[in-house]
Amino acid sequence: MNPDSVIQIGSEALRLVLMISLPMLGVALVVGIAISLFQAVTQIQEMTLTFVPKIIAVFVAMILAAPWMTEKMIAFTHDIFSMIPTLTR
């Protein structure tokens, strides 16, 4: 196993982590901005108003994206397992 293959596997793993976390982070960003605008317009400064909708939205996004995330993780794991014979030389 040479350093190039380790770097390639590490970069693929980081890319997968970023790609899998993107739907939840995007939803949290959009909901957070919408809540901030609502608070600025109505001048309501309730702390729970920021957390509860974001938690619910991220949970819904996670449920909706779960099949896609699982497919991506299984494909990555399958690729890693198929590379084992070539990496152990």
Backbone as CSV, one residue per row, in Angstrom:
resi,resn,N_x,N_y,N_z,CA_x,CA_y,CA_z,C_x,C_y,C_z
1,MET,0.859,-1.175,0.000,0.000,0.000,0.000,0.898,1.229,0.000
2,ASN,0.798,1.998,-1.060,1.654,3.170,-1.173,0.902,4.424,-0.715
3,PRO,1.629,5.489,-0.489,0.983,6.719,-0.002,-0.059,7.293,-0.957
4,ASP,0.128,7.086,-2.255,-0.848,7.607,-3.220,-2.216,6.971,-3.051
5,SER,-2.242,5.655,-2.805,-3.533,4.985,-2.620,-4.197,5.403,-1.315
6,VAL,-3.393,5.646,-0.286,-3.950,6.112,0.987,-4.562,7.498,0.815
7,ILE,-3.878,8.362,0.096,-4.397,9.711,-0.139,-5.664,9.657,-0.980
8,GLN,-5.683,8.779,-1.984,-6.868,8.649,-2.826,-8.063,8.149,-2.028
9,ILE,-7.868,7.129,-1.204,-8.965,6.600,-0.388,-9.434,7.651,0.614
10,GLY,-8.496,8.359,1.222,-8.869,9.406,2.177,-9.643,10.534,1.532
11,SER,-9.222,10.950,0.345,-9.945,12.033,-0.329,-11.332,11.582,-0.781
12,GLU,-11.466,10.332,-1.225,-12.780,9.806,-1.578,-13.692,9.738,-0.357
13,ALA,-13.122,9.348,0.786,-13.919,9.274,2.013,-14.384,10.666,2.445
14,LEU,-13.501,11.650,2.379,-13.892,13.016,2.740,-14.937,13.574,1.779
15,ARG,-14.778,13.278,0.488,-15.753,13.722,-0.502,-17.123,13.090,-0.221
16,LEU,-17.116,11.809,0.153,-18.375,11.125,0.471,-19.036,11.727,1.711
17,VAL,-18.244,12.030,2.721,-18.793,12.639,3.942,-19.422,13.992,3.629
18,LEU,-18.745,14.792,2.821,-19.298,16.097,2.453,-20.563,15.945,1.619
19,MET,-20.567,14.990,0.698,-21.726,14.796,-0.156,-22.928,14.281,0.652
20,ILE,-22.674,13.416,1.618,-23.767,12.867,2.427,-24.322,13.908,3.395
21,SER,-23.473,14.771,3.913,-23.948,15.770,4.876,-24.581,16.984,4.211
22,LEU,-24.389,17.139,2.909,-24.881,18.319,2.213,-26.396,18.514,2.289
23,PRO,-27.236,17.484,2.124,-28.687,17.743,2.205,-29.130,18.292,3.564
24,MET,-28.620,17.723,4.643,-29.015,18.197,5.967,-28.488,19.607,6.245
25,LEU,-27.254,19.868,5.846,-26.696,21.204,6.068,-27.414,22.253,5.232
26,GLY,-27.764,21.905,4.010,-28.493,22.840,3.157,-29.861,23.175,3.710
27,VAL,-30.571,22.155,4.180,-31.898,22.391,4.773,-31.771,23.241,6.032
28,ALA,-30.788,22.933,6.869,-30.593,23.718,8.088,-30.261,25.174,7.758
29,LEU,-29.483,25.393,6.712,-29.143,26.758,6.302,-30.378,27.520,5.832
30,VAL,-31.168,26.898,4.973,-32.360,27.566,4.445,-33.361,27.856,5.562
31,VAL,-33.604,26.868,6.424,-34.552,27.069,7.525,-34.028,28.121,8.498
32,GLY,-32.731,28.111,8.771,-32.151,29.110,9.672,-32.284,30.517,9.140
33,ILE,-32.052,30.688,7.844,-32.202,32.020,7.247,-33.662,32.461,7.269
34,ALA,-34.572,31.528,6.975,-35.999,31.877,6.999,-36.444,32.273,8.406
35,ILE,-35.982,31.555,9.402,-36.355,31.881,10.786,-35.735,33.212,11.200
36,SER,-34.511,33.456,10.791,-33.869,34.736,11.114,-34.619,35.912,10.491
37,LEU,-35.043,35.749,9.254,-35.843,36.805,8.625,-37.165,37.004,9.344
38,PHE,-37.810,35.906,9.730,-39.072,35.994,10.469,-38.868,36.707,11.799
39,GLN,-37.782,36.382,12.500,-37.509,37.039,13.778,-37.187,38.518,13.581
40,ALA,-36.488,38.844,12.520,-36.151,40.252,12.276,-37.394,41.062,11.924
41,VAL,-38.313,40.457,11.181,-39.524,41.166,10.779,-40.472,41.339,11.961
42,THR,-40.642,40.295,12.750,-41.615,40.350,13.846,-40.996,40.785,15.164
43,GLN,-39.701,40.886,15.246,-38.963,41.239,16.462,-39.237,40.272,17.606
44,ILE,-39.491,39.011,17.281,-39.625,37.955,18.295,-38.236,37.369,18.512
45,GLN,-37.748,37.392,19.745,-36.426,36.877,20.044,-36.513,35.644,20.954
46,GLU,-37.302,34.699,20.574,-37.463,33.462,21.343,-36.376,32.475,20.920
47,MET,-35.639,31.932,21.868,-34.533,31.029,21.560,-35.013,29.693,21.008
48,THR,-36.130,29.182,21.514,-36.608,27.887,21.027,-37.132,27.979,19.606
49,LEU,-37.480,29.170,19.157,-37.967,29.351,17.798,-36.880,29.038,16.776
50,THR,-35.626,29.170,17.155,-34.546,28.886,16.215,-34.201,27.402,16.154
51,PHE,-34.319,26.696,17.268,-33.853,25.317,17.308,-34.889,24.300,16.856
52,VAL,-36.105,24.416,17.323,-37.120,23.391,17.062,-37.417,23.229,15.570
53,PRO,-37.671,24.293,14.813,-37.922,24.083,13.381,-36.711,23.517,12.628
54,LYS,-35.510,23.935,13.015,-34.315,23.398,12.362,-34.168,21.911,12.638
55,ILE,-34.397,21.498,13.875,-34.286,20.086,14.228,-35.305,19.272,13.445
56,ILE,-36.521,19.762,13.364,-37.566,19.041,12.621,-37.220,18.982,11.137
57,ALA,-36.774,20.077,10.562,-36.447,20.112,9.136,-35.265,19.202,8.806
58,VAL,-34.246,19.207,9.648,-33.093,18.337,9.408,-33.499,16.877,9.549
59,PHE,-34.350,16.560,10.504,-34.819,15.191,10.676,-35.604,14.729,9.450
60,VAL,-36.469,15.583,8.920,-37.237,15.241,7.716,-36.302,15.067,6.525
61,ALA,-35.319,15.950,6.388,-34.361,15.832,5.288,-33.550,14.546,5.409
62,MET,-33.217,14.175,6.643,-32.469,12.939,6.853,-33.298,11.722,6.464
63,ILE,-34.570,11.745,6.802,-35.451,10.637,6.434,-35.597,10.555,4.913
64,LEU,-35.770,11.699,4.264,-35.944,11.698,2.817,-34.669,11.314,2.073
65,ALA,-33.521,11.678,2.600,-32.252,11.390,1.934,-31.631,10.070,2.376
66,ALA,-32.240,9.362,3.310,-31.658,8.134,3.836,-31.405,7.068,2.766
67,PRO,-32.331,6.802,1.843,-32.023,5.787,0.820,-30.819,6.166,-0.052
68,TRP,-30.744,7.421,-0.443,-29.625,7.881,-1.253,-28.309,7.800,-0.483
69,MET,-28.332,8.211,0.799,-27.124,8.168,1.611,-26.663,6.723,1.816
70,THR,-27.605,5.834,2.058,-27.270,4.428,2.254,-26.669,3.836,0.987
71,GLU,-27.242,4.175,-0.149,-26.719,3.686,-1.427,-25.285,4.143,-1.652
72,LYS,-25.008,5.410,-1.371,-23.657,5.951,-1.544,-22.663,5.273,-0.585
73,MET,-23.067,5.073,0.670,-22.168,4.449,1.637,-21.896,2.992,1.285
74,ILE,-22.914,2.279,0.832,-22.729,0.881,0.447,-21.820,0.786,-0.769
75,ALA,-21.989,1.669,-1.744,-21.127,1.655,-2.934,-19.673,1.936,-2.550
76,PHE,-19.462,2.890,-1.646,-18.097,3.197,-1.209,-17.486,2.011,-0.475
77,THR,-18.252,1.400,0.411,-17.758,0.242,1.155,-17.447,-0.908,0.212
78,HIS,-18.314,-1.127,-0.768,-18.070,-2.187,-1.754,-16.779,-1.907,-2.530
79,ASP,-16.553,-0.667,-2.917,-15.324,-0.309,-3.633,-14.089,-0.536,-2.761
80,ILE,-14.175,-0.183,-1.503,-13.038,-0.390,-0.592,-12.759,-1.883,-0.426
81,PHE,-13.818,-2.670,-0.222,-13.616,-4.113,-0.062,-13.078,-4.741,-1.339
82,SER,-13.488,-4.269,-2.493,-12.968,-4.837,-3.738,-11.526,-4.427,-3.994
83,MET,-11.072,-3.353,-3.378,-9.680,-2.905,-3.537,-8.717,-3.606,-2.590
84,ILE,-9.214,-4.357,-1.632,-8.335,-4.996,-0.630,-7.268,-5.888,-1.263
85,PRO,-7.627,-6.760,-2.222,-6.567,-7.602,-2.789,-5.454,-6.818,-3.487
86,THR,-5.785,-5.716,-4.110,-4.751,-4.929,-4.796,-3.942,-4.071,-3.830
87,LEU,-4.518,-3.751,-2.687,-3.810,-2.892,-1.729,-2.859,-3.671,-0.834
88,THR,-3.057,-4.969,-0.692,-2.230,-5.744,0.226,-0.949,-6.255,-0.416
89,ARG,-0.717,-5.969,-1.677,0.516,-6.427,-2.360,1.707,-5.629,-1.936
